Amino acid sequence: MIDVFGKAILDFQKGNYSEDIITYSSLDEEDVIPVPYLFRGFKEMPKLEQEALKLCKGTVLDVGCGAGSHSLYLQEKGYSVTALDYSKGATETCKLRGVQSVVYTDIYNFKGLKFDTLLLLMNGIGIVGKLANTTKFFEHIKTLMNPGAQVLLDSSDIIYMFEEDEDGGVWVPNTGAYYGEIEFQMEYKDQKSDSFYWLYLDFNTLEMAAEANGFGCKLVRNGEHYDYLAKLWLK
């Protein structure tokens, strides 16, 4: 897959910012990811992200670290943090920004180390792709958790993106798939990525999936628009 995301943030880091990332999805025709936003400081982060960073403890694995803003904040606070991403451009950017421990790999190929906090922000659970993949994901992250470890993640219930009917209900197309499974494609400087699935989980579905795989799940905080922060732990 062409590393569209990584190319964009690496360009920004090197002073070559001229345009943003365009996204196409199975729900919206077109949207934009403003690249400078990926380099925000703590004060510019949403309340959910700020809360998650404050709740971190011990050694931290920042899954899907992107440009490394969360890792840098935690590192500056004295945490031992490992930034992980499957985007080569993202991991190169993290190194250039000063993140001390950076790993370029897919989460499922990351093995051998254990942490006290697994951090998945900016809808980090999206890497699961489809609801059917949650068991594989939960089984793998168990191998990365120290006794008493926690998982902190945010996501969104995207039910608001579907049309309401006359009775106030929501009409969701009967595709046979969970409505939070969204197919995406990214474009940057006339280069397009391959299509990929990104998962948005409403809290009740997350809780059920977590419970089914031996995790406790707690709603920590609701966001401003159908988003939320959750904490998971092994029972």
Secondary structure, 3 states (H helix, E strand, C coil): CCCHHHHHHHHHHCCCCCCCEEEEECCCCCEEECHHHHHCCHHHCCHHHHHHHHHCCCCEEEECCCCCHHHHHHHHCCCCEEEEECCHHHHHHHHHHCCCCEEECCHHHCCCCCEEEEEECCCHHHHHCCHHHHHHHHHHHHCCEEEEEEEEEEEECHHHHCCECCCCCECCCCCCCCCCEEEEEEEECCEECCCEEEECCCHHHHHHHHHHCCEEEEEEEECCCCEEEEEEEEC
